[in-house]
Amino acid sequence: MDTTLKDPLVGQVLDGRYRVDGRIAVGGMATVYRAVDTRLDRVLALKVMHPTLAADASFVERFIREAKSVARLAHPNVVGVFDQGTDGPYVYLAMEYVEGCTLRDVLRERGALRPRAALDILEPVLAALGAAHRAGFVHRDMKPENVLIGDDGRVKVADFGLVRAVDSVTNTTGTVLGTVSYLAPEQIEHGTADTRVDVYASGVVLYEMLTGAKPHSGDSPAQVLYQHLNEDVPPPSAAVPGLAYELDELVATATARNPDLRPYDAVALLALLREARFALTAEQLDTVPPLARTSEHAAHDASEDRTSVIPRAGGAVQLPLPATRDVGNPGRVGQNGQDGLNRTSVLRTPQPPPRPAGAPAARPASLKERIRRRLLARRGITLAIAAALLVLGVGAGVWYINSGQFTTVPAVLAKTEKEARARLDDVGLDVRKVQGKYSDTDKRGTVIATDPDVGDRIRQNGKVTLTVSLGPQTVKVPDLEGTPLSEAKDKLDDAGLGAGMVTRTFSEDVARGSVISTEPKPGTVRRTGTAVALLVSKGTPIEVPDVTGDSESDAREELEEAGLKVKIAPTRVFSDEDKGAVAKQSPEPDERLAGGDTVTLTLSKGPEMVEVPDVEGMSVDEATDKLEAAGFDVEKDRGLLGIFGDTVKDQSVDPGDEAPKGSTITIKIR
């Protein structure tokens, strides 16, 4: 545990239940502690939101809402959420404590992993993501830091459902650079996030486990983002020679830049992983990457990299401290420099000093003197009261000028327009105007921005502009039937859609190269950025004529008249056809081609000539075997006298002469 700095929460008991024993790590959103549930007497991880963020009501509401959703996701490979609560300025989650390390720790120590180890880790990760996807959750921030490996070998995925909130406050360069390495192109370009962004990130994590490096790198997040948008993830085998082709295919499929070409969710990717693994040999599974360190082959000692929920921060970390509180009077700012005690001084009439011992008693003042003193005392009280009133008046004036005329814009994000108007009215503010904006992530009709921003100072009775989500922007799929493919792609781009998979088929009604139909169909309403599949015409089909045995010139003429192109194979073959005639063609006769397709012709060298062996005087069986071994067919002529004979008397081709291979040799028997 990181105890470099004194932490104000260590040693405290939150919510009368969770005793904070030590700090594990500090992140951009929260600090994680090792704690003990004093009611159930169990160790757990306590994630406490930084008090500065807890001041944002909308942020806290989203944090709590999504935490409750994730708590319902029960899966052995998901870090469980037990409880959520608040204690003063602290908003916390009580989570499952995983004793072990993160995948980032493993990669930092071992460099790269053998395929067997990488698949052993990725399989339960995909099982966890798959369960979440089928339950309607998207992780949005899949990376090695969020993969926990317990001392008992269990693999768990952390930080489900909290990523949307995290993204809104994470701004340190290191964190951003670490996160953008796993962002899918559509997250970067359109801000959209469905199950396929987790598939993409899982593919990047697999690449990193196999090679020991991220697929895209740069000196700034912008450079990495550019590569995600414009460059494919390279095959791992480029960095690990000898790596199985199936692993390249698995990474390429998961990290396709077009989300429509990826597996729909983690369940589908898990099926592909198991199929790929089944195809690998033991030798392929145990391929050692060049960046793998020797420690990978030794027993792993987790004593130096143990963690819980999120990895241990290295070195001293500046803790975000809670807002200053008045210890003497909790919840109130101290007054008059007296530690929060609401004390006031009492104005008294000046008292005479005590009479020294033995001194004669003072002579009673005359009535006139007593009246004069009383008037002086009253004037002093009056002056003091006047001075106090003057101070209060000046202070009130200063307060009114500096603060009294102002209020702050309340937290109205994620509220409906009606709820937002009511909150603004409660603090004396009005709505200047309401404007709409498309959003793929915010519910239609909810406030996504204000002007001035939430928390900004504004004069009382001021006006606030509300920006309300219109939901995702949608467009209708255009009618592209009969449109040339290149023009159809341009029309889809103009409509805010994209061209998806292109499939070609024959059509007697639509010209070659033009669109037959689309999926979805024309007029269907879809979100902008949706890919539209195109069915494109190959034109009217042409049945390939049979030109086998024709001369080259005749075959060429017949094929070209049918609308096909002709290619002559560079080598000739022996055949029964005459020398120079077409011996064979590809495609075969009667196959269907599109106009302009090519037919390859192989010309004949004529029959192959073979020397005929001498079989005269041999038995019939011996002669037959010898002739067939030379490549000839054998016909037996027994005549009238050779019915009972078994010796070859003569052969149709004289021994030593040549005959076409495969031709028939007749033997006469006596």
N, C-alpha and C positions, 0 to 999 in steps of 0.2 A: 504493500500500500504506500501511496505517496503521502508522507507526513512531513515534507520539507517545510511547509508553511503551517502556521497555526490556523486551524479552521474553526470558525465560531460554532459550527454545528456538532463537531466531534465531542462526545460526552453528553449531549443533550438527548432528550426523549421527545420525539415528535408525536403530536396528537395523543399524548399519554400512553403510547403503545410501542413505538419503534425507537429503540436505543441505538444511537449512531456510534459505532465503534471506531471507524476509521474511513479515510477517504481513499477511493480507488482511482478515480480519474476525473478530469475536468474537460468538458466539451463545450461547443459553441452555444448550446442551449441549456445544459444542465450539468450538475456535478453528481457523480455517482459515489455512493457510500456503501460500505459493508455495515449491515445493521442486524439487530436481533429483534424479532417479534416477541415482545415480552409476554403476550397472551398465549401464544402457541409454542413459545420457546424454540423457534427455528431461525436459522440464519437466512437472510435474504439480501437482495440488492435494493437500495433506495435511491431512486433518481429524483433529485430535487432541482426544480427549475430555478434558474438564476433570478433573484428577487427583482432585478431591473426588468426582466421580461414578464414576471408575474404581475407587474403593474398594468399590463395591457389586457383589459378584460376580454376582448375578442380573441386574443391569442390563448388565454387560459381556457375559454369556453371550448375552442377547437381542440386544445390539448386534452381536456377532460372527455369530450365527446368521442374522439378517436380512440382514446385509451379504453373507454368502456366497450367500444366495438371490438377491439383486439382481445380484450379479456374473454370474449365469447369464442375466440378461435383456439380450441383445445387440440393440440397436435404435439406428439412427442419430440418433433424437431423444431418447435417454436418456443422461444423464451416466454414463459408464462407471466401474465400480469395478475397479481393477487388483489391489489387494493389501490385506491387513489384517494387523496384527501388534501386538506390545507391546514396549516397551523400558522396563524399570523401571516407574515409575508412569504411563507414557504408553501409552494405547491409541489406535491410529490407523487411518485408512483412507487408502489412496493412490487418488486419483480423477483422472479426466480433467480437464485444465486448459482452461477455456473463456475465451479472451480476448475480452472484450466487456462487455456490461452485462446487467442483469436487466430484465424487463418493468416492475417497479416503478420502476426508474430512468427508463425511457422515459415512463411515465405521469406521473412527477414533473416531467419536463422538458416534455412536450408537452400535458399536461392530458387530452386525449381524442384518439382516433384516428378516422380515416375508416373506414367499414365495410370497405373493401377491405383496409386495413392490419390491422384487427382480425381479419378472417377469415384473412388470410395467416399471422398468428401462431397463431390457435387451431387451425387445421387440423393442423400438425405436433404441437401439444400433444396433440390428441385421438388422433393416430396413435400417439404414445408411450404414452398411457394405455390405448389399445385393445390394444396389444401386451401391456402389463402385465396387463390384465384377462383376456385370453385365456390368459395364462400362470399365472393364479391369484393375482395381486398386486392389492392396493388401495393407492393412494398415501396417502389419508386426510388430506393437508394441502396440497391443491392451492391455490396462491395466486400472485400475480405475483412474489413474491420467489423462488419456485422455478422460474420460467421464465427461462432464460438465452438471450440473443440474441448470438451471436458476431459479431465484426467482419466475418466472411465471410457474414453473413446467416443462418447456421444457427440453428435454434431447438431447444433441448434442455430437458428436464425433469429437475430435480435432486431429491435426497433421497428416492428411492424406498425404501419398505420400512423406513425408520428412524423413521417418525413415531410408532409406538406407544411406542417408547422415549423419544422427544422429549417426548411429551405428559406423561409421568410426572414430568418434572423442570422443564418450562417453567412459570414462575410469575410472571414480571414482568408488570406490568399492560400495558405497551405490547405485549409479545409476545402476550399473551392476547387483547387487543382486536384486534390485527391478524389473529389466527387465527380468532376467532369470526365474523368477517365472512363467512367462506366455509364455515362448518359447516352441514351439512344438518340439518333438524329432527329426524330420527331419531337422529343422533349426539348431539344435545343432550338429547333426551327419554329415549331408551332406551340410549344408548351403543353402538348397533349401527353397523356400518360395512361395507357391501358396495360393489360397483362403482358403485352409483347415487349414493353420496356424492361420488365424483369427478365424476360427471355434473353434480350440483347445483353444486359449486364451480366447474366450468368455465362453467356458465351465469352465475354471479355475476361471474366474471372477464370474460366477454364483455360483460355489462352495464357493468362498470367501464371497459372499453376504449372502448365506444361513447359513454358519457356523461361520463367523467372523474370519476365519484363512485361510492361504494359504494351499493347499493340500500337498506341499512339502516344507520342511524347512531344514536349515543347518547353520553351522557357516561360510561357505564360498560359493561363487557361484559354485565352483566345486562340492560340495556335492549336491546342488540343481539340477545341470545339470545331475548328475549321477542318481538321483531319477527319473527325467523326462524320461531318456532313459530306465530305468530298472524296474520301479514300476508304476502300474496303479494308476490313481487318485482314492482315496477311495470314497465310496458312502457317500454323505452328511449325510445320516441317521445314520451313525456310530458316528457322532458327535452331531446329533440332533435327539434323539429318538422320534419316532412317525412321522418323516417326510415322506411324501407320496412316495410310490415306483416309481411313474411316474417321480418325480424329480431326484431320483437316476439314472433312465434310461436315462433321458435327459443329465445329467452330463457325464455319462459313454459313451454315444454315441458321444458327442461332443469332449471328451478328449481321444478317442481311440488312443493308441500309433501308430497303423498302420493307416496312413492317408487314406487308401482305405476303411477303415471301418467307417470313419466319413462322415457326410453329405458333399456333394460336395462344397457347399458354404453357406453363411449366409442366403440366401433365403430359402434353404432347412431346415436349422436349425430353422428358424423362423416358418416354417410350423409345425415342430415337437413340438416347444414350445407351439404354439396355441392349438395343439391337446392335449398335456399334461395338459394344463391349463383347457381346457374344461372338462377333466375327473376328476378334483379336486373339492371337496366340499368346501363350505365356511369355514368350520372348518379346513380343511387341508390347505387352503390358508392362514389362520390366525394363524398357528402354531407359537409359540414364541420360538426362539432358546435360548439355555442356555446362550450364550454370549451376547444376546441382552440386552442393557441397558435401563433403564426406560425412558430415554429421547426419545426413539423411539416412545413412545406412546404420547408424548407431542408435542405441536406445535414446529416446527423447526425454530430456530432463526439463520438466515444465516449471521447475522451482523459480527460475529467473523471469518467466514471462506469464505468471499466473494473473488472471484478471477476472472480472465479473461484469457481465452485461456489455461494457465497452472497454477497450484496452487501456492499460495504465498509461497515464501521461508521463513523458520522460522529463526529468529535471524539475526545477522549481517552476511553479505555475502561479501566476497572480490570481488569487481568488477574488471573485466578485463578492463584495461584502453587502449585507443587507442595508437598507436605508437606515440612517442614524435614528435611534430612538432615545427617548428620555427615560432613563432607568428609574428615576424617582417617581415618574408619573407615566406609566406605559401608555403609548399611543398618543401622547401629547408632546408638543414642543415646549421646552423649558422656558419659563418666563423670569425676567429680571435677573437672569444669571444665577438662579437659585435651584438648579437641578430639578426643575419641574414642579417644585412646591409653590403653590399659588399664594405667596406671602406678600403682605403690604405693610409699609411702615405706619405707625400711629403717631399723629401730631399731638404733642402734649404742651401744656403751659410750662415755661421754664421753671425749674425748682431751685430754690436757694441752696447753696452748698451747706453741708452739715456744720453745726457750730462746734468749734474746738472745745475740748474738755476744759472746764474751769472758766471759760469765757462768759462774760455777763450776758444775760438774755437780751435779745434785740428789743428795742423799744417799739411797741406797736405803732404801725404807720397811722398817720392821720387819715380821716375819712377821705379827704381830697386826694391824698397820695394813693390810697387804695383804689379809688375810682380811676385815677390816671393809669395805674398799672393794669387794671382790668381792661380799659380801653385799648392800651397798647397790646395786650395779649390777644384781644379780639381782632385787632387790625392785623396782627401776625397770622392768625388763623385765616382771616379773609384773604391775605396776600398769598398764603400757601395754597389755599383752595383755588384762587385765581390762577396761580402758576400751574397747578396740576391740571386745571381745565384747559389752560393754554397749551400745555404739552399734549394732552389728549386730543385737543382740536387739531393741532398741527400734525400729530401722528395719524389721526383719522383722515386728514386731508391728503397726506402723503400716501397713505394706504389706498385711498380712493383713486388718486391719480395713477398710482403704479399698478394696483391690483383690483381695486374695487370696481372699476369700470369693465373688467375683463372676466371671462370665464374660459373654460377649456372645452374643446369639442369632445363630447362623450364617445365612448366606444359603441359604434353602430354597425361595424362591419359584420357581415353574415346575417344581419337582421333584415326583415322585410321592410319595404318602404314605409308601411304603416307604423311598424315598431320603431323605426328610426325617427320618424316625425314626432312620435310621442316622447322619445328620449330627449330630442332636441328641445321640444316645448317645455319639458321639465326643468331645463337649465336656462330657459329664457331665450332660446335661439329659434330662428325660423328657417324655412327652406327657401333658398333663392330660386333654384330650379332643379329638376330631375332629368338626367340624361342617361341614355342606355348605352351599353357596350357589350359586345359579344364575348363570351367566356366559355372555354371548354371545361373549366374546373369548378366554377361557382354556380350554385343553384339559381335557376331563372327566378328573377324577382327579388333577389337579395342584394344588399348594398356591398359593393366591392371597393369603393373608394369615396373619399370626401374631399372637398376643398373649402376651407383649410383641412389639413390632415387631422385624423384622430389624435387628441392630446395637444394640439396647437392652441395657443391663446387667441381669443377672439373677443371683441367688445360685446358686452351684454346687449341683447336685442339684435345681435348681428345675424347674418344670413349665411347658410351653408349650402353648397351645391352637392347633391348626391349623385353618384354614378351607380346605376343599378344593372345587374347582369341580365342580358337578354338570352342567356343560355348559349349553347354552341351555335355558331353561324351555320346555317343550312342553305343548300342550293338544290335545284332540280337537275337531274342528269339530262343533258341535251340529247336530242334525237340525232344520231350520227349515221343512220342507215344509208349506205351508198356513198359515204364520205371517204375519200382516200385516207389511208392510215396516218400519214404525216399531218394532214389537215385536221383529222379527228383529234390527234394528240394536242394540237394547238388550241382547239376549241375546248377541250377538257381543262387545259391550263387557264384559259380565259375565264372559265366558269368557276375556278377555284378548286377543281378536282385534279386527279392525276390518272395517267394511263397505267393500268395494272397489267396482268398477264395477257399476252397476245396469243391466240390460238387460231390456226388456219384450217380451212376446210373447203371442199369444192362447192360451187354454187353456179347454177345455170342462170340465175336471175341477177346476181351482183357481179360487177366487173372485178377482175383480178386486182388484188391490192386494196380493195375498198371494204368498209365495215359492213358486215351482215347484221350483227346485233350487239348489244351491250348487256352486261350484268353488273349492277342493277339495270332494269329496263328504263327507257326514256320516261321522264316525268317523275321518277322516284326521288324523294327528298332524302338527301344525305348531308352529313357534316362536311364542311370544307376540308380539303386534304384527303378525302376518301379516294381510294384507287378504284377505277372502273375497268373491269375485264372486257377485252375486245375480241370478238370473233370476226376474223378477216377472211375474205374470199380468195380462194386459189384459182378462181375462174371455172369455166366449164371443163369437166374431166375429159382427157383424151386416152383412148385405149391404145396401148402400144401395139403396133403391127408386128407380125412375125416376119423377120427378114433373114432368118437363118438359112444359109445356103446361097443367098443372093450375092452377087458381086458387090464390092465396096461402093461403086458408083450407084448401082440400082438401090441398094439399101439406104444410102444417104438421101437420095432423091425422095424415096417413099416416106422416110421419117420427117424430113423437112417440110414436105407437103402437109403432113399431119400437124405441123406446128411445134415440132420438137427439134432440139439441137442434137448434133451428133459429135461424139468423141471416139477416136480410134485408140484402142489400147496400145501401149508401146511395145508389147511383145506378142508374138504369134504362137499358136499351139498346134500340135498334131491333131488331126481329126479326119473323119471320113469325107469331109467336104473337100472340094477341089482347092488346090493351092490358090490363096488370094480371096477365096469366098469367105462369107461370115460364118465362123465356127460357133459362136455363141454371142448373146446380147444380154445386157443388164440395164434396166429391169427386164424381166421375162415378158414374153408376149402376153397380151390381154390385161396386163396391169394398168392401173389408171394413173395418169400423170397430169400435171397442170401445163398449160401452154408455156413454152419456153424452157421446160425442164429438159435435162440431158439424158440421152441414151448412149451407153458405151458399147462399142462393137469390138469384138476380138476376132481377128482374121486367122484363117487356117494356113498352116504350113504344109497341108496335104497329109496323107497318111504316113505314119512312121514305118520305114522299111526295116525288116529284120531278116537276117540270114536263116534259111531253112535248114534244120539239122538233118543228118542222114539217119533214117530209122529203118531202112530196108534190112531184112533178116532178123529184126527184133520181134519179140512177142507183141501181141496187140496191146497189152497193158503197158509194157515198157515204152513202146512207141507213142502211145497216147500221152503218157506222163511227160515224155521229153518234149513233144510238140507243144503241149499246153504250157509247160514251163517257159518255153520260148515266146509265148504270147499268141499262140494260134488256137483256133477251134479245130476239132478233129471230126471228120466224117469217115465212117467205116464202110467199105465196099467189099462184101464177101462173094458176090456173084453166085453162080450155081454150084461151083466146085469148092467154095470156101466156107460153106455153112459150118463145117466141123473143123475148119483150120484155125490155127492160132499164130501164124507167122506172116509178117508183112512182106508181100511180094513186090510191091511197087508203091510210089507216092506221087501225088499230082504235081508237085513242084520238085524239081530236081534238087538234090542236096547241094548246098553251097550257093544256090540262087537266093535272091531277096524277094520277099513278099510283104504286103502291108500287114503291120501288126494288128492282130484281131481278125484277120481273114481266115478262111477255112482251108485246111489241107486235107485232101482225101487220100486214105491209105487203102490199098487192095490186099486182101487177105487170102491165103491158100492153106 
